[in-house]
Amino acid sequence: MSDTIKLDESWRAPLAEQFAAPHMQGLKNFLQAEKAAGKRIFPKGNEYFRALDLTPLDQVKVVILGQDPYHGEGQAHGLCFSVQPGVRTPPSLVNIYKEMESDLGILRARHGFLEHWAKQGVLLLNSVLTVEMSRAASHQGKGWELFTDAIVRLVAQKEEPVVFLLWGAHAQRKASFVDQSRHLVIKSAHPSPLSAHNGFLGSRPFSKANAFLEANGRGAIDWALPELDVVQPDLSL
């Protein structure tokens, strides 16, 4: 798998053992069999590692952890919580925008495309990097979790301080080992409509993250998303 994947070179050597590990070979075989059976897998193969391609290891400032990709047509493109241009903003991301507006005064974007964050050092990492169309969580337990655990450990080992935004119990378990004496760990409920009012809304994660980054000489994230030429069909947030 490592010979043909697209990801920034800063990750390639640190993850070499992972790519050579039996669980990754097993995952490759699983994905090939699923495709051979005619199943549609999201995101596209060249976007499985999009988060690692856009955010080099040495430039990671913030980590946001999701669970698995969106399973609807045209949504997933390799970044957690993000959707492709022209796709309706998902409910969890709507709540993220609401909190960002309350926290920083940033007007809500009319799209859900988050590459602007990724290019500034926000690692938008799902725990599982693929999914079958219309079957949420269908690729859990196939090997991706071991691989993404290794990614989180690599970031946690960085000398430079990093902010971990851990929304929901799943993300908090996945990064439970992060050294909080060196990194900033911000925990809250998940932004899903089912839980956002239980501690996500009002948690002010964006201003806290920027204050920490600036205090440690790493530079704030510009959370405001630029407008796109392609506008999503439904603009109501």
C-alpha positions in Angstrom: 0.0 0.0 0.0 2.8 2.4 0.8 4.3 2.4 -2.7 1.2 4.0 -4.3 -0.3 6.1 -1.6 -0.3 9.9 -1.7 0.8 11.5 1.5 3.3 14.2 2.6 6.9 12.8 2.8 7.2 13.9 6.5 4.9 11.0 7.4 6.3 8.3 5.1 9.4 7.2 7.1 7.8 7.4 10.6 4.9 5.3 9.3 7.0 2.8 7.3 6.6 0.1 9.9 2.9 0.6 10.0 2.6 0.2 6.2 4.6 -3.0 6.4 2.6 -4.4 9.3 0.2 -7.4 8.8 -2.9 -5.4 9.8 -2.2 -3.0 6.9 -1.8 -5.9 4.4 -5.0 -7.4 5.7 -6.7 -4.1 5.3 -5.5 -3.8 1.7 -6.8 -7.3 0.9 -10.1 -6.4 2.5 -10.5 -3.2 0.5 -9.6 -5.0 -2.8 -12.1 -7.7 -2.1 -14.8 -5.2 -1.3 -14.2 -3.3 -4.5 -14.1 -6.6 -6.5 -17.5 -7.4 -5.1 -18.8 -4.2 -6.6 -19.1 -2.3 -3.4 -18.6 1.5 -3.4 -16.0 2.7 -1.0 -15.6 6.3 0.2 -13.5 8.4 -0.1 -11.7 7.7 -3.4 -8.5 5.7 -3.1 -6.2 8.7 -3.7 -7.9 10.5 -0.8 -7.6 7.9 1.9 -4.6 9.8 3.3 -5.6 13.3 2.4 -5.3 14.5 6.0 -1.6 13.4 6.0 -1.0 14.9 2.6 -2.3 18.3 3.4 -0.9 18.5 7.0 2.8 17.5 7.3 3.9 16.0 10.6 6.3 18.8 11.4 3.5 21.4 10.8 0.8 19.9 13.0 -0.5 22.5 15.4 -4.0 21.1 16.2 -5.5 17.6 16.0 -9.3 17.1 15.6 -10.3 13.4 15.7 -13.4 12.0 14.0 -14.7 8.4 13.7 -15.2 7.3 10.1 -15.9 9.0 6.8 -19.3 10.2 5.7 -21.0 7.4 3.8 -23.2 9.5 1.5 -22.6 10.1 -2.2 -20.0 12.8 -2.8 -19.4 13.8 0.8 -16.1 12.3 2.1 -12.7 13.4 0.8 -10.3 12.3 3.5 -10.7 15.0 6.2 -12.9 14.5 9.3 -16.0 16.6 9.5 -15.3 18.1 6.1 -17.4 17.6 2.9 -16.6 18.4 -0.7 -17.6 21.7 -2.3 -21.2 21.8 -3.3 -22.4 19.3 -0.7 -24.8 20.3 2.1 -23.0 21.0 5.4 -23.6 18.1 7.8 -25.3 18.7 11.2 -22.2 18.2 13.3 -20.3 20.7 11.2 -23.2 23.1 11.5 -22.8 23.0 15.2 -19.0 23.5 14.9 -19.7 26.6 12.9 -22.2 27.8 15.5 -19.7 27.5 18.2 -17.0 29.1 16.1 -19.3 32.1 15.6 -20.1 32.3 19.3 -16.5 31.9 20.3 -14.7 34.0 17.7 -17.4 36.1 16.0 -16.7 34.3 12.6 -19.7 34.2 10.4 -20.7 30.7 9.4 -19.3 29.5 6.1 -21.7 28.6 3.3 -19.9 25.4 2.6 -18.3 22.5 4.6 -14.9 22.3 2.9 -12.2 22.4 5.5 -9.0 22.2 3.5 -8.2 25.8 4.6 -7.7 24.5 8.2 -5.7 21.4 7.1 -3.2 23.5 5.2 -2.5 25.6 8.3 -1.6 22.6 10.5 -5.0 21.3 11.7 -4.8 17.5 11.3 -8.4 16.4 10.5 -8.0 12.7 11.2 -10.7 10.0 11.2 -10.1 6.9 13.3 -11.2 4.8 10.3 -10.3 6.1 6.9 -12.8 4.3 4.6 -16.4 3.3 4.6 -18.9 1.5 2.4 -21.5 3.7 0.8 -24.7 4.0 2.9 -23.2 1.7 5.7 -21.9 3.8 8.6 -19.0 2.2 10.6 -18.8 -0.6 8.0 -15.0 -0.6 8.0 -14.4 -0.5 11.8 -12.2 -3.2 13.2 -10.5 -3.9 9.8 -7.1 -2.4 10.8 -7.5 1.3 10.3 -7.7 2.0 14.1 -4.2 0.6 14.7 -2.8 2.8 11.9 -4.4 6.0 13.1 -3.4 5.2 16.7 0.2 5.3 15.5 -0.5 8.7 13.8 -1.8 10.1 17.1 1.2 8.8 19.0 3.6 10.4 16.5 2.0 13.8 17.0 1.9 13.3 20.7 5.7 12.7 20.7 6.4 16.0 19.0 8.5 18.4 21.0 6.4 21.4 19.8 3.2 21.8 21.8 0.1 20.8 20.0 -3.6 21.3 20.7 -5.8 18.2 20.8 -9.5 19.0 20.4 -11.2 15.8 21.6 -14.9 16.0 20.9 -16.9 13.0 22.3 -15.9 9.9 24.2 -14.4 8.1 21.2 -11.9 10.9 20.5 -11.1 11.1 24.2 -10.3 7.4 24.4 -8.2 7.5 21.3 -5.9 10.3 22.6 -6.1 9.4 26.3 -2.3 9.0 26.6 -1.4 12.5 25.4 0.9 14.3 27.8 -1.1 17.2 29.1 1.9 18.8 30.7 3.3 19.5 27.2 0.2 19.6 25.0 -3.2 21.3 25.4 -6.0 18.8 25.6 -9.5 20.3 25.2 -12.3 17.9 25.9 -16.0 18.3 25.4 -19.2 16.6 24.1 -19.4 15.7 20.4 -20.8 18.4 18.1 -23.5 16.0 16.9 -27.1 17.4 17.4 -27.6 14.5 19.8 -24.9 15.8 22.2 -23.8 19.3 21.3 -25.9 20.9 24.0 -24.3 18.7 26.6 -21.0 20.6 26.7 -19.8 21.3 23.1 -21.7 24.5 22.6 -20.2 27.1 24.8 -16.9 25.3 25.2 -14.9 27.9 23.2 -12.3 25.5 21.8 -11.1 27.8 19.0 -10.1 30.8 21.1 -8.5 28.5 23.7 -6.5 26.7 21.0 -5.3 30.0 19.5 -4.4 31.5 22.8 -2.2 28.4 23.6 -0.6 28.3 20.2 0.3 32.0 20.3 1.6 31.7 23.9 3.9 29.0 22.7 5.1 30.8 19.6 3.4 28.6 17.1 1.0 31.1 15.6 -2.8 31.1 15.7 -5.0 29.3 13.2 -7.2 31.4 10.9 -10.5 29.5 11.4 -12.4 31.7 9.0 -13.1 29.7 5.8 -12.8 31.5 2.5 -15.8 31.5 0.2 -15.8 29.0 -2.7 -16.9 29.4 -6.3 -19.2 26.4 -5.8 -22.0 27.1 -3.2 -23.8 24.2 -1.5 -27.4 23.6 -2.5 -28.9 24.3 1.0 -27.5 27.5 2.6 -29.6 27.4 5.7 -27.4 26.8 8.8 
